[in-house]
Amino acid sequence: MTTTNVSALQSVATFCGNCNCGCPQLFVDPAAPVDRRIVLTDDFGQRVQMSADQFASLIEEARAGKLDGVATA
């Protein structure tokens, strides 16, 4: 895994934002290869990198309700 300085990424969204716990965040890394340009970070310091197409597929699945049960699992 490549370590990327989060300050060099373009922030898109923060998921929570009601605290100071290091909330999960969504970034775009314009300097990354196309297949790793979308970056999701969590409050444990981990990250997932994926292509914009993979992220769009994830969003489509969420909109279709396929992830609705995940939050209660």
mmCIF file of the N, C-alpha and C atoms, coordinates in Angstrom:
data_MODEL
# 
_entry.id   MODEL 
# 
loop_
_atom_site.group_PDB 
_atom_site.id 
_atom_site.type_symbol 
_atom_site.label_atom_id 
_atom_site.label_alt_id 
_atom_site.label_comp_id 
_atom_site.label_asym_id 
_atom_site.label_entity_id 
_atom_site.label_seq_id 
_atom_site.pdbx_PDB_ins_code 
_atom_site.Cartn_x 
_atom_site.Cartn_y 
_atom_site.Cartn_z 
_atom_site.occupancy 
_atom_site.B_iso_or_equiv 
_atom_site.pdbx_formal_charge 
_atom_site.auth_seq_id 
_atom_site.auth_comp_id 
_atom_site.auth_asym_id 
_atom_site.auth_atom_id 
_atom_site.pdbx_PDB_model_num 
ATOM 1   N N  . MET A 1 1  ? 0.846   -1.176 0.000   1.00 0.00 ? 1  MET A N  1 
ATOM 2   C CA . MET A 1 1  ? 0.000   0.000  0.000   1.00 0.00 ? 1  MET A CA 1 
ATOM 3   C C  . MET A 1 1  ? 0.887   1.233  0.000   1.00 0.00 ? 1  MET A C  1 
ATOM 4   N N  . THR A 1 2  ? 0.541   2.176  -0.829  1.00 0.00 ? 2  THR A N  1 
ATOM 5   C CA . THR A 1 2  ? 1.282   3.423  -0.900  1.00 0.00 ? 2  THR A CA 1 
ATOM 6   C C  . THR A 1 2  ? 0.777   4.371  0.161   1.00 0.00 ? 2  THR A C  1 
ATOM 7   N N  . THR A 1 3  ? 1.692   4.960  0.908   1.00 0.00 ? 3  THR A N  1 
ATOM 8   C CA . THR A 1 3  ? 1.305   5.949  1.903   1.00 0.00 ? 3  THR A CA 1 
ATOM 9   C C  . THR A 1 3  ? 1.195   7.295  1.200   1.00 0.00 ? 3  THR A C  1 
ATOM 10  N N  . THR A 1 4  ? 0.046   7.921  1.324   1.00 0.00 ? 4  THR A N  1 
ATOM 11  C CA . THR A 1 4  ? -0.201  9.200  0.681   1.00 0.00 ? 4  THR A CA 1 
ATOM 12  C C  . THR A 1 4  ? -0.504  10.231 1.744   1.00 0.00 ? 4  THR A C  1 
ATOM 13  N N  . ASN A 1 5  ? 0.061   11.395 1.605   1.00 0.00 ? 5  ASN A N  1 
ATOM 14  C CA . ASN A 1 5  ? -0.213  12.497 2.506   1.00 0.00 ? 5  ASN A CA 1 
ATOM 15  C C  . ASN A 1 5  ? -1.650  12.953 2.257   1.00 0.00 ? 5  ASN A C  1 
ATOM 16  N N  . VAL A 1 6  ? -2.511  12.823 3.261   1.00 0.00 ? 6  VAL A N  1 
ATOM 17  C CA . VAL A 1 6  ? -3.925  13.181 3.111   1.00 0.00 ? 6  VAL A CA 1 
ATOM 18  C C  . VAL A 1 6  ? -4.077  14.645 2.739   1.00 0.00 ? 6  VAL A C  1 
ATOM 19  N N  . SER A 1 7  ? -3.181  15.511 3.178   1.00 0.00 ? 7  SER A N  1 
ATOM 20  C CA . SER A 1 7  ? -3.294  16.931 2.847   1.00 0.00 ? 7  SER A CA 1 
ATOM 21  C C  . SER A 1 7  ? -3.100  17.186 1.355   1.00 0.00 ? 7  SER A C  1 
ATOM 22  N N  . ALA A 1 8  ? -2.504  16.235 0.618   1.00 0.00 ? 8  ALA A N  1 
ATOM 23  C CA . ALA A 1 8  ? -2.311  16.382 -0.825  1.00 0.00 ? 8  ALA A CA 1 
ATOM 24  C C  . ALA A 1 8  ? -3.538  15.914 -1.611  1.00 0.00 ? 8  ALA A C  1 
ATOM 25  N N  . LEU A 1 9  ? -4.526  15.342 -0.933  1.00 0.00 ? 9  LEU A N  1 
ATOM 26  C CA . LEU A 1 9  ? -5.722  14.827 -1.593  1.00 0.00 ? 9  LEU A CA 1 
ATOM 27  C C  . LEU A 1 9  ? -6.812  15.889 -1.646  1.00 0.00 ? 9  LEU A C  1 
ATOM 28  N N  . GLN A 1 10 ? -7.730  15.738 -2.604  1.00 0.00 ? 10 GLN A N  1 
ATOM 29  C CA . GLN A 1 10 ? -8.877  16.638 -2.709  1.00 0.00 ? 10 GLN A CA 1 
ATOM 30  C C  . GLN A 1 10 ? -10.025 16.056 -1.892  1.00 0.00 ? 10 GLN A C  1 
ATOM 31  N N  . SER A 1 11 ? -10.423 16.745 -0.845  1.00 0.00 ? 11 SER A N  1 
ATOM 32  C CA . SER A 1 11 ? -11.504 16.281 0.017   1.00 0.00 ? 11 SER A CA 1 
ATOM 33  C C  . SER A 1 11 ? -12.835 16.394 -0.713  1.00 0.00 ? 11 SER A C  1 
ATOM 34  N N  . VAL A 1 12 ? -13.659 15.332 -0.617  1.00 0.00 ? 12 VAL A N  1 
ATOM 35  C CA . VAL A 1 12 ? -14.975 15.316 -1.247  1.00 0.00 ? 12 VAL A CA 1 
ATOM 36  C C  . VAL A 1 12 ? -16.072 15.319 -0.185  1.00 0.00 ? 12 VAL A C  1 
ATOM 37  N N  . ALA A 1 13 ? -15.920 14.467 0.850   1.00 0.00 ? 13 ALA A N  1 
ATOM 38  C CA . ALA A 1 13 ? -16.961 14.358 1.875   1.00 0.00 ? 13 ALA A CA 1 
ATOM 39  C C  . ALA A 1 13 ? -16.375 13.810 3.167   1.00 0.00 ? 13 ALA A C  1 
ATOM 40  N N  . THR A 1 14 ? -16.996 14.208 4.275   1.00 0.00 ? 14 THR A N  1 
ATOM 41  C CA . THR A 1 14 ? -16.686 13.661 5.591   1.00 0.00 ? 14 THR A CA 1 
ATOM 42  C C  . THR A 1 14 ? -17.956 13.010 6.111   1.00 0.00 ? 14 THR A C  1 
ATOM 43  N N  . PHE A 1 15 ? -17.851 11.761 6.542   1.00 0.00 ? 15 PHE A N  1 
ATOM 44  C CA . PHE A 1 15 ? -19.007 10.998 7.000   1.00 0.00 ? 15 PHE A CA 1 
ATOM 45  C C  . PHE A 1 15 ? -19.030 10.986 8.516   1.00 0.00 ? 15 PHE A C  1 
ATOM 46  N N  . CYS A 1 16 ? -19.790 11.833 9.092   1.00 0.00 ? 16 CYS A N  1 
ATOM 47  C CA . CYS A 1 16 ? -19.964 12.035 10.531  1.00 0.00 ? 16 CYS A CA 1 
ATOM 48  C C  . CYS A 1 16 ? -19.827 13.512 10.751  1.00 0.00 ? 16 CYS A C  1 
ATOM 49  N N  . GLY A 1 17 ? -18.627 13.978 10.969  1.00 0.00 ? 17 GLY A N  1 
ATOM 50  C CA . GLY A 1 17 ? -18.390 15.391 11.094  1.00 0.00 ? 17 GLY A CA 1 
ATOM 51  C C  . GLY A 1 17 ? -18.926 16.028 12.357  1.00 0.00 ? 17 GLY A C  1 
ATOM 52  N N  . ASN A 1 18 ? -19.536 15.247 13.222  1.00 0.00 ? 18 ASN A N  1 
ATOM 53  C CA . ASN A 1 18 ? -20.109 15.786 14.450  1.00 0.00 ? 18 ASN A CA 1 
ATOM 54  C C  . ASN A 1 18 ? -19.171 15.647 15.634  1.00 0.00 ? 18 ASN A C  1 
ATOM 55  N N  . CYS A 1 19 ? -17.978 15.193 15.379  1.00 0.00 ? 19 CYS A N  1 
ATOM 56  C CA . CYS A 1 19 ? -17.040 14.971 16.477  1.00 0.00 ? 19 CYS A CA 1 
ATOM 57  C C  . CYS A 1 19 ? -15.626 15.245 15.988  1.00 0.00 ? 19 CYS A C  1 
ATOM 58  N N  . ASN A 1 20 ? -14.679 14.937 16.812  1.00 0.00 ? 20 ASN A N  1 
ATOM 59  C CA . ASN A 1 20 ? -13.284 15.133 16.465  1.00 0.00 ? 20 ASN A CA 1 
ATOM 60  C C  . ASN A 1 20 ? -12.552 13.800 16.535  1.00 0.00 ? 20 ASN A C  1 
ATOM 61  N N  . CYS A 1 21 ? -13.212 12.744 16.046  1.00 0.00 ? 21 CYS A N  1 
ATOM 62  C CA . CYS A 1 21 ? -12.684 11.392 16.211  1.00 0.00 ? 21 CYS A CA 1 
ATOM 63  C C  . CYS A 1 21 ? -11.907 10.892 15.000  1.00 0.00 ? 21 CYS A C  1 
ATOM 64  N N  . GLY A 1 22 ? -11.711 11.716 13.987  1.00 0.00 ? 22 GLY A N  1 
ATOM 65  C CA . GLY A 1 22 ? -11.070 11.224 12.774  1.00 0.00 ? 22 GLY A CA 1 
ATOM 66  C C  . GLY A 1 22 ? -12.073 10.506 11.906  1.00 0.00 ? 22 GLY A C  1 
ATOM 67  N N  . CYS A 1 23 ? -13.169 11.126 11.652  1.00 0.00 ? 23 CYS A N  1 
ATOM 68  C CA . CYS A 1 23 ? -14.297 10.542 10.919  1.00 0.00 ? 23 CYS A CA 1 
ATOM 69  C C  . CYS A 1 23 ? -13.869 9.984  9.556   1.00 0.00 ? 23 CYS A C  1 
ATOM 70  N N  . PRO A 1 24 ? -14.598 8.979  9.050   1.00 0.00 ? 24 PRO A N  1 
ATOM 71  C CA . PRO A 1 24 ? -14.327 8.477  7.702   1.00 0.00 ? 24 PRO A CA 1 
ATOM 72  C C  . PRO A 1 24 ? -14.469 9.611  6.686   1.00 0.00 ? 24 PRO A C  1 
ATOM 73  N N  . GLN A 1 25 ? -13.597 9.567  5.666   1.00 0.00 ? 25 GLN A N  1 
ATOM 74  C CA . GLN A 1 25 ? -13.600 10.620 4.655   1.00 0.00 ? 25 GLN A CA 1 
ATOM 75  C C  . GLN A 1 25 ? -13.431 10.042 3.262   1.00 0.00 ? 25 GLN A C  1 
ATOM 76  N N  . LEU A 1 26 ? -13.903 10.790 2.280   1.00 0.00 ? 26 LEU A N  1 
ATOM 77  C CA . LEU A 1 26 ? -13.776 10.447 0.870   1.00 0.00 ? 26 LEU A CA 1 
ATOM 78  C C  . LEU A 1 26 ? -12.908 11.505 0.204   1.00 0.00 ? 26 LEU A C  1 
ATOM 79  N N  . PHE A 1 27 ? -11.905 11.060 -0.531  1.00 0.00 ? 27 PHE A N  1 
ATOM 80  C CA . PHE A 1 27 ? -10.976 11.950 -1.220  1.00 0.00 ? 27 PHE A CA 1 
ATOM 81  C C  . PHE A 1 27 ? -10.808 11.520 -2.669  1.00 0.00 ? 27 PHE A C  1 
ATOM 82  N N  . VAL A 1 28 ? -10.295 12.433 -3.486  1.00 0.00 ? 28 VAL A N  1 
ATOM 83  C CA . VAL A 1 28 ? -9.802  12.124 -4.825  1.00 0.00 ? 28 VAL A CA 1 
ATOM 84  C C  . VAL A 1 28 ? -8.312  12.424 -4.810  1.00 0.00 ? 28 VAL A C  1 
ATOM 85  N N  . ASP A 1 29 ? -7.535  11.478 -5.313  1.00 0.00 ? 29 ASP A N  1 
ATOM 86  C CA . ASP A 1 29 ? -6.089  11.658 -5.428  1.00 0.00 ? 29 ASP A CA 1 
ATOM 87  C C  . ASP A 1 29 ? -5.754  11.825 -6.904  1.00 0.00 ? 29 ASP A C  1 
ATOM 88  N N  . PRO A 1 30 ? -5.678  13.059 -7.392  1.00 0.00 ? 30 PRO A N  1 
ATOM 89  C CA . PRO A 1 30 ? -5.444  13.282 -8.820  1.00 0.00 ? 30 PRO A CA 1 
ATOM 90  C C  . PRO A 1 30 ? -4.081  12.785 -9.301  1.00 0.00 ? 30 PRO A C  1 
ATOM 91  N N  . ALA A 1 31 ? -3.142  12.573 -8.397  1.00 0.00 ? 31 ALA A N  1 
ATOM 92  C CA . ALA A 1 31 ? -1.809  12.102 -8.781  1.00 0.00 ? 31 ALA A CA 1 
ATOM 93  C C  . ALA A 1 31 ? -1.719  10.574 -8.831  1.00 0.00 ? 31 ALA A C  1 
ATOM 94  N N  . ALA A 1 32 ? -2.746  9.879  -8.354  1.00 0.00 ? 32 ALA A N  1 
ATOM 95  C CA . ALA A 1 32 ? -2.724  8.408  -8.310  1.00 0.00 ? 32 ALA A CA 1 
ATOM 96  C C  . ALA A 1 32 ? -3.047  7.825  -9.684  1.00 0.00 ? 32 ALA A C  1 
ATOM 97  N N  . PRO A 1 33 ? -2.640  6.573  -9.898  1.00 0.00 ? 33 PRO A N  1 
ATOM 98  C CA . PRO A 1 33 ? -3.066  5.899  -11.126 1.00 0.00 ? 33 PRO A CA 1 
ATOM 99  C C  . PRO A 1 33 ? -4.598  5.855  -11.177 1.00 0.00 ? 33 PRO A C  1 
ATOM 100 N N  . VAL A 1 34 ? -5.159  5.816  -12.365 1.00 0.00 ? 34 VAL A N  1 
ATOM 101 C CA . VAL A 1 34 ? -6.610  5.861  -12.553 1.00 0.00 ? 34 VAL A CA 1 
ATOM 102 C C  . VAL A 1 34 ? -7.339  4.800  -11.728 1.00 0.00 ? 34 VAL A C  1 
ATOM 103 N N  . ASP A 1 35 ? -6.747  3.629  -11.583 1.00 0.00 ? 35 ASP A N  1 
ATOM 104 C CA . ASP A 1 35 ? -7.417  2.545  -10.855 1.00 0.00 ? 35 ASP A CA 1 
ATOM 105 C C  . ASP A 1 35 ? -7.336  2.692  -9.336  1.00 0.00 ? 35 ASP A C  1 
ATOM 106 N N  . ARG A 1 36 ? -6.728  3.773  -8.839  1.00 0.00 ? 36 ARG A N  1 
ATOM 107 C CA . ARG A 1 36 ? -6.589  3.993  -7.391  1.00 0.00 ? 36 ARG A CA 1 
ATOM 108 C C  . ARG A 1 36 ? -6.898  5.433  -6.993  1.00 0.00 ? 36 ARG A C  1 
ATOM 109 N N  . ARG A 1 37 ? -7.620  6.147  -7.818  1.00 0.00 ? 37 ARG A N  1 
ATOM 110 C CA . ARG A 1 37 ? -7.807  7.581  -7.623  1.00 0.00 ? 37 ARG A CA 1 
ATOM 111 C C  . ARG A 1 37 ? -8.782  7.953  -6.507  1.00 0.00 ? 37 ARG A C  1 
ATOM 112 N N  . ILE A 1 38 ? -9.767  7.107  -6.220  1.00 0.00 ? 38 ILE A N  1 
ATOM 113 C CA . ILE A 1 38 ? -10.730 7.370  -5.151  1.00 0.00 ? 38 ILE A CA 1 
ATOM 114 C C  . ILE A 1 38 ? -10.178 6.778  -3.859  1.00 0.00 ? 38 ILE A C  1 
ATOM 115 N N  . VAL A 1 39 ? -10.170 7.566  -2.791  1.00 0.00 ? 39 VAL A N  1 
ATOM 116 C CA . VAL A 1 39 ? -9.589  7.136  -1.520  1.00 0.00 ? 39 VAL A CA 1 
ATOM 117 C C  . VAL A 1 39 ? -10.626 7.308  -0.412  1.00 0.00 ? 39 VAL A C  1 
ATOM 118 N N  . LEU A 1 40 ? -10.926 6.217  0.285   1.00 0.00 ? 40 LEU A N  1 
ATOM 119 C CA . LEU A 1 40 ? -11.785 6.245  1.465   1.00 0.00 ? 40 LEU A CA 1 
ATOM 120 C C  . LEU A 1 40 ? -10.905 5.978  2.674   1.00 0.00 ? 40 LEU A C  1 
ATOM 121 N N  . THR A 1 41 ? -10.990 6.838  3.674   1.00 0.00 ? 41 THR A N  1 
ATOM 122 C CA . THR A 1 41 ? -10.233 6.615  4.903   1.00 0.00 ? 41 THR A CA 1 
ATOM 123 C C  . THR A 1 41 ? -11.217 6.365  6.039   1.00 0.00 ? 41 THR A C  1 
ATOM 124 N N  . ASP A 1 42 ? -10.766 5.646  7.066   1.00 0.00 ? 42 ASP A N  1 
ATOM 125 C CA . ASP A 1 42 ? -11.615 5.440  8.237   1.00 0.00 ? 42 ASP A CA 1 
ATOM 126 C C  . ASP A 1 42 ? -10.967 6.064  9.458   1.00 0.00 ? 42 ASP A C  1 
ATOM 127 N N  . ASP A 1 43 ? -11.644 5.972  10.580  1.00 0.00 ? 43 ASP A N  1 
ATOM 128 C CA . ASP A 1 43 ? -11.136 6.601  11.801  1.00 0.00 ? 43 ASP A CA 1 
ATOM 129 C C  . ASP A 1 43 ? -10.072 5.773  12.500  1.00 0.00 ? 43 ASP A C  1 
ATOM 130 N N  . PHE A 1 44 ? -9.643  4.669  11.886  1.00 0.00 ? 44 PHE A N  1 
ATOM 131 C CA . PHE A 1 44 ? -8.576  3.837  12.440  1.00 0.00 ? 44 PHE A CA 1 
ATOM 132 C C  . PHE A 1 44 ? -7.274  4.006  11.660  1.00 0.00 ? 44 PHE A C  1 
ATOM 133 N N  . GLY A 1 45 ? -7.274  4.932  10.690  1.00 0.00 ? 45 GLY A N  1 
ATOM 134 C CA . GLY A 1 45 ? -6.071  5.172  9.901   1.00 0.00 ? 45 GLY A CA 1 
ATOM 135 C C  . GLY A 1 45 ? -5.922  4.263  8.698   1.00 0.00 ? 45 GLY A C  1 
ATOM 136 N N  . GLN A 1 46 ? -6.944  3.480  8.393   1.00 0.00 ? 46 GLN A N  1 
ATOM 137 C CA . GLN A 1 46 ? -6.899  2.593  7.229   1.00 0.00 ? 46 GLN A CA 1 
ATOM 138 C C  . GLN A 1 46 ? -7.465  3.325  6.020   1.00 0.00 ? 46 GLN A C  1 
ATOM 139 N N  . ARG A 1 47 ? -7.179  2.805  4.833   1.00 0.00 ? 47 ARG A N  1 
ATOM 140 C CA . ARG A 1 47 ? -7.709  3.403  3.621   1.00 0.00 ? 47 ARG A CA 1 
ATOM 141 C C  . ARG A 1 47 ? -7.996  2.343  2.577   1.00 0.00 ? 47 ARG A C  1 
ATOM 142 N N  . VAL A 1 48 ? -8.925  2.671  1.712   1.00 0.00 ? 48 VAL A N  1 
ATOM 143 C CA . VAL A 1 48 ? -9.258  1.845  0.551   1.00 0.00 ? 48 VAL A CA 1 
ATOM 144 C C  . VAL A 1 48 ? -9.110  2.753  -0.656  1.00 0.00 ? 48 VAL A C  1 
ATOM 145 N N  . GLN A 1 49 ? -8.440  2.251  -1.683  1.00 0.00 ? 49 GLN A N  1 
ATOM 146 C CA . GLN A 1 49 ? -8.287  3.007  -2.916  1.00 0.00 ? 49 GLN A CA 1 
ATOM 147 C C  . GLN A 1 49 ? -8.946  2.226  -4.040  1.00 0.00 ? 49 GLN A C  1 
ATOM 148 N N  . MET A 1 50 ? -9.668  2.933  -4.912  1.00 0.00 ? 50 MET A N  1 
ATOM 149 C CA . MET A 1 50 ? -10.375 2.277  -6.011  1.00 0.00 ? 50 MET A CA 1 
ATOM 150 C C  . MET A 1 50 ? -10.502 3.241  -7.175  1.00 0.00 ? 50 MET A C  1 
ATOM 151 N N  . SER A 1 51 ? -10.939 2.704  -8.299  1.00 0.00 ? 51 SER A N  1 
ATOM 152 C CA . SER A 1 51 ? -11.161 3.548  -9.474  1.00 0.00 ? 51 SER A CA 1 
ATOM 153 C C  . SER A 1 51 ? -12.490 4.274  -9.336  1.00 0.00 ? 51 SER A C  1 
ATOM 154 N N  . ALA A 1 52 ? -12.662 5.306  -10.139 1.00 0.00 ? 52 ALA A N  1 
ATOM 155 C CA . ALA A 1 52 ? -13.925 6.036  -10.152 1.00 0.00 ? 52 ALA A CA 1 
ATOM 156 C C  . ALA A 1 52 ? -15.063 5.114  -10.605 1.00 0.00 ? 52 ALA A C  1 
ATOM 157 N N  . ASP A 1 53 ? -14.786 4.205  -11.535 1.00 0.00 ? 53 ASP A N  1 
ATOM 158 C CA . ASP A 1 53 ? -15.807 3.254  -11.987 1.00 0.00 ? 53 ASP A CA 1 
ATOM 159 C C  . ASP A 1 53 ? -16.232 2.319  -10.858 1.00 0.00 ? 53 ASP A C  1 
ATOM 160 N N  . GLN A 1 54 ? -15.277 1.836  -10.078 1.00 0.00 ? 54 GLN A N  1 
ATOM 161 C CA . GLN A 1 54 ? -15.608 0.980  -8.933  1.00 0.00 ? 54 GLN A CA 1 
ATOM 162 C C  . GLN A 1 54 ? -16.440 1.748  -7.911  1.00 0.00 ? 54 GLN A C  1 
ATOM 163 N N  . PHE A 1 55 ? -16.076 2.993  -7.662  1.00 0.00 ? 55 PHE A N  1 
ATOM 164 C CA . PHE A 1 55 ? -16.822 3.806  -6.713  1.00 0.00 ? 55 PHE A CA 1 
ATOM 165 C C  . PHE A 1 55 ? -18.242 4.061  -7.221  1.00 0.00 ? 55 PHE A C  1 
ATOM 166 N N  . ALA A 1 56 ? -18.375 4.345  -8.513  1.00 0.00 ? 56 ALA A N  1 
ATOM 167 C CA . ALA A 1 56 ? -19.699 4.558  -9.106  1.00 0.00 ? 56 ALA A CA 1 
ATOM 168 C C  . ALA A 1 56 ? -20.562 3.309  -8.967  1.00 0.00 ? 56 ALA A C  1 
ATOM 169 N N  . SER A 1 57 ? -19.970 2.147  -9.117  1.00 0.00 ? 57 SER A N  1 
ATOM 170 C CA . SER A 1 57 ? -20.699 0.889  -8.942  1.00 0.00 ? 57 SER A CA 1 
ATOM 171 C C  . SER A 1 57 ? -21.166 0.738  -7.494  1.00 0.00 ? 57 SER A C  1 
ATOM 172 N N  . LEU A 1 58 ? -20.315 1.092  -6.546  1.00 0.00 ? 58 LEU A N  1 
ATOM 173 C CA . LEU A 1 58 ? -20.671 1.041  -5.129  1.00 0.00 ? 58 LEU A CA 1 
ATOM 174 C C  . LEU A 1 58 ? -21.851 1.966  -4.839  1.00 0.00 ? 58 LEU A C  1 
ATOM 175 N N  . ILE A 1 59 ? -21.819 3.165  -5.387  1.00 0.00 ? 59 ILE A N  1 
ATOM 176 C CA . ILE A 1 59 ? -22.902 4.127  -5.196  1.00 0.00 ? 59 ILE A CA 1 
ATOM 177 C C  . ILE A 1 59 ? -24.197 3.591  -5.812  1.00 0.00 ? 59 ILE A C  1 
ATOM 178 N N  . GLU A 1 60 ? -24.090 3.011  -6.984  1.00 0.00 ? 60 GLU A N  1 
ATOM 179 C CA . GLU A 1 60 ? -25.270 2.441  -7.658  1.00 0.00 ? 60 GLU A CA 1 
ATOM 180 C C  . GLU A 1 60 ? -25.899 1.331  -6.812  1.00 0.00 ? 60 GLU A C  1 
ATOM 181 N N  . GLU A 1 61 ? -25.065 0.471  -6.265  1.00 0.00 ? 61 GLU A N  1 
ATOM 182 C CA . GLU A 1 61 ? -25.563 -0.617 -5.400  1.00 0.00 ? 61 GLU A CA 1 
ATOM 183 C C  . GLU A 1 61 ? -26.236 -0.046 -4.155  1.00 0.00 ? 61 GLU A C  1 
ATOM 184 N N  . ALA A 1 62 ? -25.665 0.996  -3.577  1.00 0.00 ? 62 ALA A N  1 
ATOM 185 C CA . ALA A 1 62 ? -26.255 1.623  -2.389  1.00 0.00 ? 62 ALA A CA 1 
ATOM 186 C C  . ALA A 1 62 ? -27.603 2.250  -2.725  1.00 0.00 ? 62 ALA A C  1 
ATOM 187 N N  . ARG A 1 63 ? -27.677 2.929  -3.835  1.00 0.00 ? 63 ARG A N  1 
ATOM 188 C CA . ARG A 1 63 ? -28.943 3.555  -4.247  1.00 0.00 ? 63 ARG A CA 1 
ATOM 189 C C  . ARG A 1 63 ? -30.021 2.513  -4.511  1.00 0.00 ? 63 ARG A C  1 
ATOM 190 N N  . ALA A 1 64 ? -29.618 1.340  -4.967  1.00 0.00 ? 64 ALA A N  1 
ATOM 191 C CA . ALA A 1 64 ? -30.567 0.256  -5.256  1.00 0.00 ? 64 ALA A CA 1 
ATOM 192 C C  . ALA A 1 64 ? -31.009 -0.457 -3.977  1.00 0.00 ? 64 ALA A C  1 
ATOM 193 N N  . GLY A 1 65 ? -30.420 -0.080 -2.836  1.00 0.00 ? 65 GLY A N  1 
ATOM 194 C CA . GLY A 1 65 ? -30.822 -0.663 -1.562  1.00 0.00 ? 65 GLY A CA 1 
ATOM 195 C C  . GLY A 1 65 ? -30.054 -1.905 -1.159  1.00 0.00 ? 65 GLY A C  1 
ATOM 196 N N  . LYS A 1 66 ? -29.059 -2.295 -1.933  1.00 0.00 ? 66 LYS A N  1 
ATOM 197 C CA . LYS A 1 66 ? -28.327 -3.525 -1.647  1.00 0.00 ? 66 LYS A CA 1 
ATOM 198 C C  . LYS A 1 66 ? -27.441 -3.427 -0.408  1.00 0.00 ? 66 LYS A C  1 
ATOM 199 N N  . LEU A 1 67 ? -27.210 -2.235 0.103   1.00 0.00 ? 67 LEU A N  1 
ATOM 200 C CA . LEU A 1 67 ? -26.371 -2.062 1.288   1.00 0.00 ? 67 LEU A CA 1 
ATOM 201 C C  . LEU A 1 67 ? -27.179 -1.679 2.518   1.00 0.00 ? 67 LEU A C  1 
ATOM 202 N N  . ASP A 1 68 ? -28.494 -1.633 2.377   1.00 0.00 ? 68 ASP A N  1 
ATOM 203 C CA . ASP A 1 68 ? -29.348 -1.174 3.479   1.00 0.00 ? 68 ASP A CA 1 
ATOM 204 C C  . ASP A 1 68 ? -29.173 -1.971 4.766   1.00 0.00 ? 68 ASP A C  1 
ATOM 205 N N  . GLY A 1 69 ? -28.942 -3.261 4.696   1.00 0.00 ? 69 GLY A N  1 
ATOM 206 C CA . GLY A 1 69 ? -28.802 -4.092 5.885   1.00 0.00 ? 69 GLY A CA 1 
ATOM 207 C C  . GLY A 1 69 ? -27.421 -4.063 6.511   1.00 0.00 ? 69 GLY A C  1 
ATOM 208 N N  . VAL A 1 70 ? -26.461 -3.455 5.851   1.00 0.00 ? 70 VAL A N  1 
ATOM 209 C CA . VAL A 1 70 ? -25.083 -3.460 6.349   1.00 0.00 ? 70 VAL A CA 1 
ATOM 210 C C  . VAL A 1 70 ? -24.953 -2.712 7.662   1.00 0.00 ? 70 VAL A C  1 
ATOM 211 N N  . ALA A 1 71 ? -25.601 -1.576 7.802   1.00 0.00 ? 71 ALA A N  1 
ATOM 212 C CA . ALA A 1 71 ? -25.468 -0.754 8.996   1.00 0.00 ? 71 ALA A CA 1 
ATOM 213 C C  . ALA A 1 71 ? -26.059 -1.441 10.235  1.00 0.00 ? 71 ALA A C  1 
ATOM 214 N N  . THR A 1 72 ? -26.948 -2.388 10.053  1.00 0.00 ? 72 THR A N  1 
ATOM 215 C CA . THR A 1 72 ? -27.564 -3.068 11.183  1.00 0.00 ? 72 THR A CA 1 
ATOM 216 C C  . THR A 1 72 ? -26.952 -4.437 11.425  1.00 0.00 ? 72 THR A C  1 
ATOM 217 N N  . ALA A 1 73 ? -25.991 -4.824 10.608  1.00 0.00 ? 73 ALA A N  1 
ATOM 218 C CA . ALA A 1 73 ? -25.373 -6.160 10.732  1.00 0.00 ? 73 ALA A CA 1 
ATOM 219 C C  . ALA A 1 73 ? -24.485 -6.248 11.962  1.00 0.00 ? 73 ALA A C  1 
# 
